[in-house]
Amino acid sequence: MVYDPFCGSGTIALESWSGNRKVIATDLSPYAYLLTRAKLFPYQSVEDAFKDIESVSNSLPHAADLRQVPPWVRRFFHPKTLREIIAWTTVLKRRRLSFLLGCLMGILHHQRPGFLSFPSSHTVPYLRLKKFPPERFPDLYAYRSLRDRLEAKVRRALRRVPPLDFTTPRECFLRDSSRFVPSEAVDAIITSPPYMRQLDYGRDNRLRLWFLGAGQWDALDKKVSPGEPEFLDLMRRSFLLWRSTLKRGGVCILVVGDACSRIGRANLPELVSRIAIQEVGGYSLLEKHTEAIPNERRVRRHIRGSISETILVLRRG
């Protein structure tokens, strides 16, 4: 059993499942929860996905009143496209079709033709009006139909699915990991905790979060992108809880960015190890590995943030 308490985009959960491990995953962000559920509960065929797409298409509600949509959201979309997104999101959420909703959020904004927004960035949403002025690129500001783009996204997502055992138990919860206790003891905790506001997960996903019903992204940021005192307290509470969650001899593997802690007067991996081993107790350090983060893998390239990360392998005594 593998438990990822800060599951993010669901990579560890999916890799664990594909390795025939049982999986439990949690996150406080509705978008992270959605992405992980989409990976843990995919369709077994494109044909099955398209049947649900056809069913949803036949049950869409009447066009939304865009006057109820915040102006900053309206700026990203052609009005007809925006009405389609709202209608599809409403039905997909009601029917709990996580895989299709995750695919829809994945094509929500970018400048490529397969996406739904006006030209914008893909990770942190902002319009690229200077690079793609409407008077020079009018086609990029025209209506973009949703269904054909969603079907194309589903085909891409299911193109190279690894062998998966759909009978393997797997669960995903929208929960605070520092208060969540899995229903059974786990063999390994593998996760990447938030890096003391090195990334602002709420702000960076504010457009997707609005469609998912979590419009107060700044309030969410305080929880999922904690400052240094809050992060260190989170780690103390987590290690204390994980001590009863992990089986004896089980491992806790953390991927931690190499930020510097002003409070602990040490780099973050050293401080996290100290909290687990000396303050909370019950853990020992098995291994530590540090490597640089390639610039192309960084959300914020060429600017401040973690430029390397450390993998800590701790054992529960």
C-alpha positions as CSV (number, residue, x, y, z in Angstrom):
1,M,0.0,0.0,0.0
2,V,1.4,3.4,-1.1
3,Y,0.0,6.6,0.4
4,D,0.6,10.0,-1.2
5,P,-0.7,12.7,1.2
6,F,0.2,15.7,-1.1
7,C,-0.8,14.0,-4.4
8,G,-0.7,17.0,-6.7
9,S,-1.1,16.0,-10.3
10,G,-1.3,12.3,-9.4
11,T,2.0,11.1,-10.8
12,I,3.0,9.0,-7.8
13,A,-0.5,7.5,-7.5
14,L,-0.5,6.4,-11.1
15,E,3.0,5.0,-11.0
16,S,2.2,3.1,-7.9
17,W,-0.9,1.7,-9.4
18,S,0.9,0.7,-12.6
19,G,3.4,-1.1,-10.3
20,N,0.6,-3.1,-8.9
21,R,0.5,-1.3,-5.6
22,K,-2.7,-0.4,-3.8
23,V,-3.0,3.4,-3.6
24,I,-4.4,6.1,-1.3
25,A,-4.0,9.7,-2.2
26,T,-5.1,13.0,-0.7
27,D,-4.9,16.7,-1.5
28,L,-6.5,19.9,-0.4
29,S,-6.7,21.4,-3.9
30,P,-9.9,20.5,-5.8
31,Y,-7.8,20.6,-9.1
32,A,-5.1,18.3,-7.7
33,Y,-7.8,16.0,-6.4
34,L,-9.5,16.0,-9.8
35,L,-6.2,15.2,-11.7
36,T,-5.4,12.3,-9.4
37,R,-8.9,10.8,-9.6
38,A,-8.7,11.1,-13.4
39,K,-5.4,9.1,-13.4
40,L,-6.7,6.5,-10.9
41,F,-10.1,6.0,-12.6
42,P,-9.6,6.2,-16.3
43,Y,-11.7,4.6,-19.0
44,Q,-10.5,1.2,-20.2
45,S,-11.1,2.3,-23.8
46,V,-11.6,5.4,-26.0
47,E,-15.0,3.9,-27.0
48,D,-16.2,3.9,-23.4
49,A,-15.2,7.5,-23.0
50,F,-16.9,8.6,-26.2
51,K,-20.1,6.9,-25.0
52,D,-20.1,9.2,-22.0
53,I,-19.2,12.2,-24.1
54,E,-22.2,11.5,-26.3
55,S,-24.5,11.1,-23.3
56,V,-23.3,14.3,-21.7
57,S,-23.7,16.2,-25.0
58,N,-27.4,15.1,-25.1
59,S,-28.0,16.4,-21.5
60,L,-26.4,19.8,-21.5
61,P,-28.3,22.6,-19.6
62,H,-29.4,25.8,-21.2
63,A,-26.8,28.5,-22.0
64,A,-25.4,30.2,-18.9
65,D,-25.9,33.8,-18.2
66,L,-22.4,35.2,-18.6
67,R,-23.2,38.3,-16.6
68,Q,-22.8,35.9,-13.5
69,V,-19.3,35.1,-14.6
70,P,-16.4,37.3,-13.2
71,P,-15.0,39.7,-15.9
72,W,-11.5,38.3,-15.4
73,V,-12.8,34.8,-16.4
74,R,-14.7,36.1,-19.4
75,R,-11.6,37.8,-20.8
76,F,-10.1,34.4,-21.6
77,F,-12.8,33.0,-23.8
78,H,-15.1,33.6,-26.7
79,P,-18.6,33.9,-25.2
80,K,-20.0,30.9,-27.1
81,T,-17.0,28.8,-26.0
82,L,-17.4,30.0,-22.4
83,R,-21.0,28.9,-22.4
84,E,-20.1,25.5,-23.6
85,I,-17.4,25.1,-20.9
86,I,-19.8,26.1,-18.2
87,A,-22.5,23.6,-19.5
88,W,-20.1,20.7,-19.8
89,T,-18.4,21.4,-16.5
90,T,-21.8,21.5,-14.8
91,V,-22.8,18.0,-16.1
92,L,-19.4,16.4,-15.7
93,K,-19.3,17.5,-12.0
94,R,-22.8,16.4,-11.4
95,R,-22.2,12.9,-12.9
96,R,-18.7,12.6,-11.3
97,L,-17.0,11.9,-14.6
98,S,-13.6,12.8,-13.3
99,F,-11.6,11.6,-16.3
100,L,-13.5,13.7,-18.7
101,L,-13.5,16.7,-16.4
102,G,-9.8,16.4,-15.9
103,C,-9.3,16.3,-19.7
104,L,-11.5,19.4,-20.1
105,M,-9.5,21.3,-17.5
106,G,-6.3,20.2,-19.3
107,I,-7.4,21.9,-22.5
108,L,-8.8,25.0,-20.7
109,H,-6.1,27.5,-21.6
110,H,-3.1,27.8,-23.9
111,Q,-2.5,29.4,-27.3
112,R,-2.5,26.2,-29.4
113,P,-5.6,25.4,-31.6
114,G,-6.5,22.3,-29.5
115,F,-7.2,24.5,-26.4
116,L,-10.3,26.5,-25.6
117,S,-9.0,29.9,-24.5
118,F,-7.7,32.9,-26.3
119,P,-3.9,32.8,-26.5
120,S,-2.6,32.4,-23.0
121,S,0.0,30.5,-21.0
122,H,-0.7,26.9,-20.0
123,T,0.7,26.7,-16.4
124,V,0.0,30.1,-14.8
125,P,-3.0,31.7,-16.7
126,Y,-2.4,35.1,-18.3
127,L,-3.4,36.3,-21.7
128,R,-0.7,36.8,-24.3
129,L,-2.2,39.8,-26.0
130,K,1.2,41.4,-26.8
131,K,2.6,38.4,-28.5
132,F,-0.7,37.6,-30.2
133,P,-2.6,40.9,-30.8
134,P,-6.2,40.3,-31.9
135,E,-5.8,42.5,-35.0
136,R,-3.0,40.3,-36.3
137,F,-4.3,36.9,-35.2
138,P,-8.1,37.1,-35.4
139,D,-8.5,33.4,-35.8
140,L,-7.0,32.8,-32.3
141,Y,-9.9,34.9,-30.9
142,A,-12.7,33.1,-32.7
143,Y,-15.1,30.6,-31.3
144,R,-13.6,27.2,-30.4
145,S,-15.9,24.3,-30.1
146,L,-15.5,22.1,-27.1
147,R,-16.6,18.6,-28.0
148,D,-14.1,17.9,-30.8
149,R,-11.3,19.3,-28.7
150,L,-12.3,17.2,-25.7
151,E,-12.5,14.1,-27.9
152,A,-9.0,14.8,-29.2
153,K,-7.7,15.3,-25.7
154,V,-9.2,11.9,-24.6
155,R,-7.6,10.2,-27.5
156,R,-4.2,11.6,-26.5
157,A,-4.6,10.8,-22.9
158,L,-5.5,7.1,-23.6
159,R,-3.0,6.6,-26.4
160,R,-0.2,5.1,-24.2
161,V,-1.9,3.7,-21.1
162,P,0.4,1.3,-19.2
163,P,-0.9,-2.2,-18.3
164,L,-3.2,-1.6,-15.4
165,D,-5.1,-4.0,-13.1
166,F,-8.5,-2.3,-12.6
167,T,-9.2,-4.7,-9.6
168,T,-6.4,-3.1,-7.6
169,P,-7.8,-1.0,-4.7
170,R,-7.2,2.7,-5.1
171,E,-8.7,5.7,-3.3
172,C,-8.5,9.5,-3.6
173,F,-9.8,12.0,-1.1
174,L,-10.1,15.8,-1.0
175,R,-8.8,16.0,2.5
176,D,-6.3,17.7,4.8
177,S,-3.5,15.2,5.0
178,S,-2.4,16.4,8.4
179,R,-5.7,15.2,9.8
180,F,-6.4,12.2,7.6
181,V,-5.9,8.7,8.7
182,P,-6.0,5.9,6.1
183,S,-8.3,3.0,6.7
184,E,-5.4,0.6,7.0
185,A,-1.7,0.8,7.7
186,V,0.5,1.7,4.7
187,D,3.8,0.2,3.6
188,A,5.2,3.5,2.1
189,I,4.5,7.2,2.1
190,I,5.8,8.8,-1.1
191,T,5.1,12.4,-1.6
192,S,6.3,15.9,-2.4
193,P,5.2,18.4,0.3
194,P,4.6,22.1,-0.6
195,Y,7.8,24.2,-0.6
196,M,7.1,27.2,1.6
197,R,5.4,29.3,-1.1
198,Q,8.0,28.4,-3.8
199,L,4.9,27.8,-5.9
200,D,1.4,29.3,-5.4
201,Y,-0.8,26.4,-6.3
202,G,-4.1,28.3,-5.9
203,R,-3.1,31.4,-7.9
204,D,-1.3,29.4,-10.6
205,N,-4.5,27.3,-11.2
206,R,-7.0,30.0,-10.5
207,L,-8.9,29.7,-13.8
208,R,-9.4,26.0,-13.5
209,L,-10.3,26.3,-9.8
210,W,-13.0,28.8,-10.7
211,F,-14.7,26.3,-13.0
212,L,-14.4,23.6,-10.3
213,G,-16.3,25.9,-7.9
214,A,-13.3,27.0,-5.8
215,G,-13.2,30.7,-6.8
216,Q,-11.4,31.9,-3.7
217,W,-8.0,30.8,-4.8
218,D,-6.2,33.2,-2.5
219,A,-7.8,31.5,0.6
220,L,-6.8,28.1,-0.9
221,D,-3.2,29.3,-1.4
222,K,-2.8,29.9,2.3
223,K,-3.5,26.2,2.9
224,V,-1.8,24.5,-0.1
225,S,1.1,26.9,-0.4
226,P,2.0,27.6,3.2
227,G,4.6,30.1,4.4
228,E,7.6,28.9,6.3
229,P,6.2,28.8,9.9
230,E,3.0,27.1,8.6
231,F,5.0,24.6,6.5
232,L,7.2,23.6,9.4
233,D,4.2,23.1,11.6
234,L,2.6,21.0,8.9
235,M,5.6,18.7,8.7
236,R,5.6,18.3,12.5
237,R,1.9,17.4,12.5
238,S,2.3,15.1,9.5
239,F,5.3,13.2,10.8
240,L,3.5,12.6,14.1
241,L,0.4,11.3,12.3
242,W,2.4,9.3,9.8
243,R,4.1,7.5,12.7
244,S,0.8,5.7,13.4
245,T,0.0,5.4,9.7
246,L,3.2,3.7,8.5
247,K,3.8,0.1,9.3
248,R,7.0,-0.6,11.4
249,G,9.9,-0.8,8.9
250,G,7.9,1.1,6.3
251,V,9.5,4.0,4.4
252,C,8.6,7.6,4.1
253,I,10.0,9.1,0.9
254,L,9.9,12.9,0.5
255,V,10.9,15.0,-2.5
256,V,11.8,18.4,-1.0
257,G,13.0,21.5,-2.8
258,D,16.3,22.9,-1.6
259,A,15.0,26.2,-0.2
260,C,16.6,27.9,2.7
261,S,14.8,28.0,6.0
262,R,15.4,31.3,7.9
263,I,13.7,29.9,11.0
264,G,15.6,26.6,11.2
265,R,18.9,28.1,9.8
266,A,19.3,25.2,7.5
267,N,18.3,24.1,4.0
268,L,14.9,22.6,3.9
269,P,15.8,18.9,3.5
270,E,18.1,19.1,6.5
271,L,15.4,20.7,8.6
272,V,12.7,18.3,7.5
273,S,15.0,15.4,8.4
274,R,15.7,17.0,11.8
275,I,12.0,17.4,12.5
276,A,11.3,13.7,11.7
277,I,14.3,12.2,13.5
278,Q,14.9,14.5,16.5
279,E,11.7,16.5,17.2
280,V,9.0,13.9,16.4
281,G,11.2,10.7,16.7
282,G,10.5,7.2,15.5
283,Y,12.3,7.7,12.1
284,S,15.8,7.1,10.8
285,L,17.4,8.4,7.6
286,L,18.2,5.7,5.1
287,E,19.3,7.7,2.1
288,K,19.5,11.2,0.7
289,H,19.9,12.1,-2.9
290,T,20.1,15.7,-4.4
291,E,20.0,16.7,-8.1
292,A,19.4,19.9,-10.1
293,I,16.0,20.6,-11.5
294,P,16.3,21.1,-15.3
295,N,15.0,24.6,-16.3
296,E,12.5,23.1,-18.7
297,R,10.9,21.2,-15.8
298,R,10.4,24.3,-13.7
299,V,7.0,26.1,-13.7
300,R,8.8,29.5,-13.2
301,R,11.8,29.3,-15.5
302,H,14.9,31.6,-15.2
303,I,13.5,33.2,-12.0
304,R,13.6,32.6,-8.3
305,G,12.5,29.2,-6.8
306,S,14.0,25.8,-6.1
307,I,16.7,24.9,-8.6
308,S,17.4,21.6,-7.0
309,E,15.5,19.0,-5.0
310,T,16.4,16.3,-2.5
311,I,14.9,12.9,-2.1
312,L,14.8,11.9,1.6
313,V,14.2,8.2,2.4
314,L,13.2,7.8,6.1
315,R,12.3,4.5,7.8
316,R,9.7,4.1,10.5
317,G,11.3,2.5,13.5
